[in-house]
């Protein structure tokens, strides 16, 4: 069975999740925050464990940023 990435809103308490991420950075330097983001990403990628889903997510993220940049 092929899995597909869920791109529709899938978190009922998105404000709480956002706050958790903001709180993770409290008291950190910019460098520490970047490292924390990288560790969070790698932890979640490990949890996903499917290279095709991870590829799809990285493609979506990259395309989104490049499209946003090109609008400026």
N, C-alpha and C positions, 0 to 999 in steps of 0.2 A: 504494500500500500504506500502510495506517495503522499507525503505530508505536504501541506501548503502553509505558508506563513499567514498568521492571522493579522490583518492590517486594520480591521475595523476596531473601534473602541472595545476593549475587553477587560477593563478594570472598573469595577463599580465605585471604588473609593479613590479615584485618581488624585484628588487633592491630598489625601493622606500619603499616597505613594510619592507624590512630588515633594511633600514636606520631609519625608524620610531621606530623600536624596539631598535636599537642601541641608538638612541637619547633619548628614554625613560629612559635609564640607566645613562645618563650624570649627573655627580655630585653626584651620589648615592654611598653609601658604599656597600660592598658585601651583607650585610644583607638586606639593602633596595632594592637592585637589585633582590635578591631572593624573597622578598615580592612582588615586582612589577610584577615579572614573575608569581607568584602564583595568584595574583589578575587578571592579564591579562587572564590567563588560565581559572579561574573561571568565568570571565565575558563572555568569548567565549563559555564555556561549557553551561552557562545559556542561551546564544543565541541559541545554537544548540538544547538544551532542549529534546534530545532523548537519553535515557539511553543506548540503543543498539548501536547507533553511537558513543557515548562516550566510551563505553566498547571496541568497535572495535578500536578506536583511541588509547586508552591506551594500548591495546594488541600490536598493531603495534609498538608503541613507545618503549615499554618494550622489545619486541623481537628484534628490531633493535639495541638497546643499548647492550643487552646481546650478540648478534651475533658479534657486533663490538668489545666488550670486549674479547670475546673468540678468536678473530683473533690475539690478542696481544701476 
